[in-house]
Amino acid sequence: VAVPVIMPKLEMAQETATVVEWLKREGEPVEKGEPLLTVETDKVTVEVESSASGILAGVRVAPQQVVPVTEIIAYILQPGEELDESVNQRISESASWQTSKSQGQSVTPVAQRLAEAHGVELGAIIGTGPGGRITKADVEATMAATSRLVAELPPGPGKVRATPAARRIARERGLNLAQIAGSGPRGRIQAADVLTFTPAPAVIPAPTAEVVPLRGMRRTIAERMTASYRTAPHITLTVRVDMSGFEEARARLKAKAEATGQPHVSATALIVKAVAWALKRHPWLNSTLRQSSGQGLRQSSGKALRQGSGQGLRQNSGQALRQDSGQALRQDSGQGLRQDSGHGEEGEIHLLPEINVGVAVAVEEGLIVPVVRQADRKGVAEIAAEVNDLAARAREGRLTLADVAGGTFTISNLGPFGIEQFTAIINPPQAAILAVGATQPEAVVAEGNQVIVRPMMRMTLSADHRIVDGAVAARFLADLREALEAPTLLLW
Amino acid sequence: MPKRTDNVRRELSYLEAIREALWQEMACDERVFIIGEDVGVYGGAFGVTLGMVEEFGEERVIDTPISEYGIAGAITGAALVGMRPVGEIMFMDFTTLAMEQLVNQAAKMRFMFGGKAKVPFVLRTPAGSGSGAAAQHSQSLENWFVHVPGLKVVMPSTPYDAKGLLLASIRDDNPIIFVEHKLLYKTKGPVPEEPYTIPLGTAEVKRQGRDLTIVATSIMVKRSLEAAEQLAQEGTEVEVVDPRTLKPLDEETIVRSVIKTGRVLIVHEACKTGGYGGELAAIIAGSEAFDYLDTPILRLAGRDIPIPYNRTLEYHTVPQVETIVETARQLARGRV
């Protein structure tokens, strides 16, 4: 019969002892009374003698392990005898003993063994033994309760473990128990869990933005406007224009168009004509800056603004207008902005041979700029017809590449929207853009300090300061204003 | 209602309080007499009736042969013919010998005669372990009588309650099993000198608390109060409710307390299985207190074994202060 080797209780108050060393190895024969191992209490170290003769087997405790007294730590077998499988299980960890000790929990050895064998959490058991010691019966009761009733019948889907009090409080407060973590045994929700629960603020789904991919025309506009704004240092100049003469001329042209059965002359057509007239006198505003290295501004003026075709204006986006301020700016005006940055890229300003005025047209997908070619050479009626046709086709999406290519200057007219004044971003690779506001009656101080009411219009020129200085822009704008105020000058 | 007068400070033992109640009632009601084994010259096995035979004579303090059946039959018959006898059974264990009279006769009469007969007796008997009297002299069999319609069951836990409840019991027109506790006989407490009664069916909150209700009977009230005192050091406020009479039961006081604390531990000495704790638990679970329960209803009770003679084993067979403390602590912490 296997004789158990038991951790001896050496002192009255002793609860555990530590194995110092086994003096016999497993399988080694031992005589009754022979020292078998040394153990250490908090007071002494003693040798434990074998209580039987036989062969040491089933050593369950390694040196330095802390073991409760009376615990079986090995067996003495008779020759030929084999250790029962069930008792041969080594106790791999003494941690659980120490855990239970550290919690100040008292556990009987048999209860300890039973709990370990069945994975019962000792912390959840209330000991009914003396001093609250956990006994075998306590472990068995817990096993019975947990294994049969709980493990085999877990809460169904959507059910939670909660005490009646927790349920009542949750009901009273309109809380959902499923959202509350239980602190009781087996995760049971108790009243305190409900009382301390603060519901996550009612999840109001953040309004989600409608997502529109940046592509096609939108992407082209984004890239080109960004490139322009980053690359070309914009200067903006605003003038107020008395549109009395303009309106008068337009009225007359309108009457003429009606009389001759031609399409009526829009304000835009007349402005295009005036702009072309002024550009002819100020070629710097009708120019483009090109990199001599062939990199930036690779677009020739004849191909500018290939918008609207659906392929997008990919050209230039990354490279065009990539002129940093540190790069050489050569202005032939002799004013000496001849900065040699050392980067070595030389630029050229090309004063363009044709005056092709683009007119920005808002379309559903964005913005498109059809071009009135050689506007300086066309009559107002012709321009009007062309602008009408281009605008109509733009809105219908029927513009061809030729319709939008080659612009040398752009007019953006937001007057019809009631906008008084705004600034526009230059449409690269052009040198300038004119933002036209609404014509509205305004109080004007006339000669003799008299206040009179006039139809006034504000227009703002944005110009690329690399090419156009303020004075150049101002002179252009002054001439343009003069032409608009007295369209007769267009005959000049 | 009892009048607490200036002499409320006067302390008597539980035993003396019972004797005083008997004495006072016998002095003012000649229908009252005492009958039992060794209640006369010997003064009762625990000395409750000491000196009474000298005061009231052998006709009113009657020693009987060793026959509990005889005692029970005598008081039943005497009560039926208009007396108000107080019988004594030396150990509750021996009420088993009187069962036929108590259960089949005394309990039934009033009902079987359509209220025209009544059996106004009190059967006093000490129960409980802790005196080293072994399995046949240590039982707590109160629930046997609770189960019998027609009987009332009273279990005082303090000298004050013992006197007031005994006087109320003697004056009650029903057969009453008055269960005393051996270990309580020597405990002392304030007892007014003048006669007073405590209505049967009124529980008392012996200690106020907010964290946990302990419903305890007889000596477990005392142990629970000691446990509550210890737990108070830890900040756990235990409310201790003593039903005082198991039948009729003051459910309202118990339910109100459980509603207040949300946790309840029932403690009695009698064996857990089939014990009164099961009844209490069922009453609480079925009451308005249900929605306030935040832990399972727990019972601490005697083990389901005969009380051992070995004093150490005897001690661990029934709830003690430390087991009450430990269980109450776990319960109050929501660990159960």
Interface residues (C-beta under 8 A of the other chain):
Chain A: A124 I126 G127 T128 G129 P130 G131 G132 T163 P164 A165 A166 R167 R168 S183 G184 P185 Q190 A191 A192
Chain B: G262 F290 D291 Y292 L293 D294 T295 H316 E322 T323 E326 T327 Q330 G334 R335 V336
